[in-house]
């Protein structure tokens, strides 16, 4: 069984979050630590300078509220983190920092761009130093 489980949730696809949390509850130890994270992609500096700083703070608060709401709906009390950066790199770095032994990452049906660039899930699977479960 797993002791520390990381569940990255894309706020734009919340419907995938609850089943992933269910999987974490099912395969984790009874006292497993479940961590929900959302990664906000960074906006290039030349564009970010033109946007009000409150926009970033509001977006982070919104993401935290969504993570908390999905946790309440699933009946868990996880740890939360809203981070910024490249999704796959941030997920991998955070997993190492937190000594995660399982990442449950959502995936979608790949589009043409995924074959050229690779999706976040595919990059996490290729580079993670722990077990990765891909949920559809």
Residue pairs with C-beta under 8 A, 6 or more apart in sequence:
1 27
1 28
1 29
1 32
2 27
2 28
2 29
2 32
2 101
2 102
2 131
3 28
3 29
3 31
3 32
3 33
3 101
4 32
4 33
4 35
4 98
4 99
4 100
4 101
4 102
5 24
5 27
5 28
5 32
5 33
5 34
5 35
5 100
5 101
5 102
5 103
5 104
6 35
6 37
6 91
6 94
6 95
6 98
6 100
6 102
6 103
6 104
7 17
7 20
7 21
7 24
7 34
7 35
7 36
7 37
7 78
7 103
7 104
8 37
8 38
8 39
8 87
8 91
8 103
8 105
8 106
8 120
8 124
9 16
9 17
9 20
9 36
9 37
9 38
9 66
9 67
9 70
9 106
10 16
10 38
10 106
11 38
11 62
11 63
11 66
11 67
13 106
13 108
14 66
14 70
16 106
16 135
17 36
17 70
17 106
18 70
18 73
18 74
19 135
20 104
20 105
20 106
20 135
21 34
21 36
21 70
21 71
21 74
21 76
21 78
22 74
23 104
23 133
23 135
24 32
24 34
24 102
24 104
25 32
25 34
25 74
25 76
27 102
27 133
28 34
28 102
33 78
33 79
34 76
34 78
34 79
35 78
35 79
35 80
35 81
35 98
35 100
36 67
36 70
36 71
36 78
36 79
36 80
36 81
37 67
37 80
37 81
37 82
37 83
37 91
37 94
38 63
38 66
38 67
38 81
38 82
38 83
39 83
39 84
39 85
39 86
39 87
39 90
39 91
40 59
40 60
40 63
40 82
40 83
40 84
41 84
41 85
41 86
41 87
42 48
42 84
42 85
42 86
43 51
48 56
60 82
63 82
64 80
64 82
67 80
67 82
68 80
71 77
71 78
71 80
81 94
83 90
83 94
84 90
87 120
88 120
88 123
88 124
88 127
91 103
91 105
91 120
91 124
92 124
92 127
92 128
92 129
94 100
95 103
95 128
95 129
95 130
96 129
100 130
101 130
101 131
102 130
102 131
102 132
102 133
103 124
103 128
103 130
103 131
103 132
103 133
104 132
104 133
104 135
105 120
105 121
105 124
105 125
105 132
105 133
105 134
105 135
106 121
106 134
106 135
106 136
107 119
107 121
107 122
107 134
107 135
107 136
108 119
108 136
109 136
110 119
114 122
118 126
121 134
124 132
125 132
125 134
